[in-house]
Each structure stands twice: as C-alpha cells, then as structure tokens.
Amino acid sequence: MQIKARTLSCLALVVTTLAITSCGTRAPVPTEGEAAATGGADQIATLRIESSVTRDALQGAMPGARMLSFNPAGGYAILSVTGQDGRAAGARLNSQSLRTLGVSSVQFEADVVLSAPSDPRADGLGLTGWAGGITGWAAGITGWAAGANILPETDWNRAVAYWNALGLPQAQQLVPERGQGVKVAVLDTGVDLNHPLLQGRVDAAAGWDFVDGDALPQEEHALLGDGKYGHGTAVTGIVLQVAPNAKVLPLRVLSPDGSAPMSRVVQALDRAVASGAKVVNLSLGSTTDSTALNTAIAGALAQGVLVVTSSGNSGTEGMVYPARKVNSATFPADSGLLAVGSVSPGLYKSDFTSYGVNMSLTAPGEEVLTTFPDNRLVRATGTSFAAPAVAGALALALSAGPSSPARLVTDLCATARANLDPIFKTKLGAGTLDVAAFVDTYR
C-alpha cells in the first residue's frame, strides 16, 4: 500500500461523538505458487482424539511438536511440527496402538500461507487527515464535535452515505447497547493501540502478537515498503463504527507484508475462543483448503462463535478459503461461518470482488472511511472491509440478547437488501447487509 496522509496532532483531539463505517481494502489473494508455499518445512497435524486424551500424552507421542489447539471435548487436537519430525511422529503413531493413546486418526498438511487480499486499485487505500482533528467515538452516530463538520465535505458526505446505506442511525437507536458486552476478535496485522478513536474499545490486555510472540499486537511497518500497514486498524475501525460499544480483541497474525502461515491463524482462532470472543473477523484467505483451519473453525462454531470471512479480491468466480467452504457439507449455510463480498453504493457487484453461488451476503466495500495508524483516517476499498461491517452487525445484534448462530445467520440473510446487479445477483448471496432491518428482528 502506498499511502500519504497528514498526521493529526493528539493535542487537538477532544472525545465527543463519531462512528464511521467500513468495508475493506482488499487483501492480496495469493497466487497458486504463493498458496502452496510453506513456512520452511513446517507441517500441521490434525488429530481426531477421544475426550480422555491428555495434552501430556500427545506431547509425549510427538516430541518437539507445538500445540496449536487442544480440544478433547470437541474431539480434536492440532499441532505444528517440522517436516522431518512430523513424518517420524506419524510413523511412531501409526506403528503403535492409536486406540490405546486415544487417537483415531492423524492428518498432516503443509503449513501453507494465507494473505490479506491485495489492493483492488492503485488508489484503493488513499488517506485523509482529520481536517482540524476534534472528534472521537462515543455512543454511536450522533454527530461530530458537538455537531460541527470537521471533515472535508466530500468525505463527510461519503461517510453519511455509508452509514445510511447500512441503516446505522436507526440500528443504533434500536439497540442502544451498541455492542456492549460483545467481544469481536480481529485476526489481522494488529492494530494501532494509540489511535484516539480506538481508545477504550480495544482489549489490548487479552490481545496477542503471534508474529513476534509477545503481548503487544501493535501495527508495524514492513521493512521494505508499507506492505499491509494499517490493514488491521482499518478493519477494527469498521467493526466499531457499526457496534461502537463492542470490544475488539486484536490478534496479530499477519506479518507486515500481509501474510501468515496457517498454523498462526489456527492458534489465534483458538485463543480468540478461549478469550471470550463471540465474533471472529478473518479478512484473509488462501487458494488452498486446510483441514486444520476447517477443524478450528468448526470447533469455534460449536461453542457459539460466529466467524466472518472476506470472499477475496480476484474479481472472478470462486472465493478464497475459508470463505469457499460456506454452504458446503463441512459448513452448511446456517453454520455460523459467513462469506462476505463487496458491492458498490448502488448495490452492484464491485469489480474486484470474488463471488460465487455459496456466498452468504455482501456489504459496501468501496472507499469506506475508517481508522488508520498514526491518528489518521483512510478511504478503504476491498472485501477485507466489507466483512467487518457484518462482524459489527452481529455484535450489535448479540448485545440485544443471546441468540444462536443459526438464527443470527438466518435473520442476517433474510433481512438483506436484494442485490440489483442483473448479471451477478444469483452469485452475491442473500443480498446486501441492512443493519437496521437485521437488528429490528431482536427489538
């Protein structure tokens, strides 16, 4: 991302009211070669286990393996191993009594790379300064700086149009909790923990940086160029525009170039569930299917967690994984796994969005105003930022009271606006996100 923007002086900030909406830039869709790449010789082992299996027993059977997810109640464990150690462990496991250990099967796969989709246009992630800099989020979309318009007119009109397209003013009136008590995990490039619009709305204490292995999931510049700097902060801002009282759990899995080994994402998903997230946003994908990731997602869904994914930005039919698994035998349409594509303000298919008959729904994803590191705002374009609008809508609905994932998904799709695109309408899911109509089901 090549980005230029003016920085806002923190001294000029006054916390009042704001809620800008979002949809995303497009995470780079990996090529076939990139999708087949592995982190060295690393492999992932997915084990089907009995509930009596212990972590120590598995570690003893696979010395040197790193536990990514251990869920005996769900009947699985997922470990990361080096290629050589993995084959040796597999041989040992297959030569001994698996039933005695409590393992019914072991499946190895390459630790492939996932990516945040690349920008759909050269100017897809342009930035704007704060034009005066006095604003903040408060209890939703009620005004800027006591009613003063501090954005350039073009950006202000774009923000208002986006909010109205989603029905956010009505939705946040219907659900004054505005996401209160709901945690949304964002597995991405991290977040700018110092951004003034995100203060008090990010659960940094429970967050984790799986790239550097520390407790500071802060956005970082790439060594060469900007890479995907700001991707996670922009996604976070979208979630919080829709559900400003929700808490975002930042889990940094993507390196500054926007890539991550599958093992890292699996481990972060496990932490998200253990940390109490009710919604997980995955604005990333791969052209390679993964038993390990599918197993981890299924485990999250079984515990009532909704998982929202972006469809990809290839502009062609066929979404990236895990979005492509929606409405399959593995993940039925109402399972709680959602695939989100992008539409224009006129509800026509965005030229960059990946699409397919198994897509769940769409959301606006073109030049959406949202947060960006270093006290800035960004105009973001892509399916990466369509997905978090849906994640925010789910958080908003969940704050109105408990509901099952199946009902939430059914209601979300049933209340979507019909797509108007005469060519692609049958391959853009149930329609376009209508937050007001959706949450009205619960109030």
Secondary structure by P-SEA (a helix, b strand, c coil): cbbbbbbbccccccccbbbbbbbbcccccccccccccccccbbbbbbbccccccaaaaaaaccccccccccccccbbbbbbcaaaaaaaaaaaaacccccccccbbbbbcbbbbbccccccccccccccccccbbbbcccccccccccccccaaaaaaaaaaaaaaaaaaaaaacccccccbbbbbccccccccccccccccccccccccccccccbbbbbccccccccaaaaaaaaaaaaacccbbbbbbbcccccccccaaaaaaaaaaaaaacccbbbbccccccccaaaaaaaaaaaaabbbbbbbccccccccccccccccccccccccccbbbbbbbcccccccccccccccccccccccbbbbbbccccccccccaaaaaaaaaaaaaaaaaaccccaaaaaaaaaaacccccccccccccccccccccccccccc
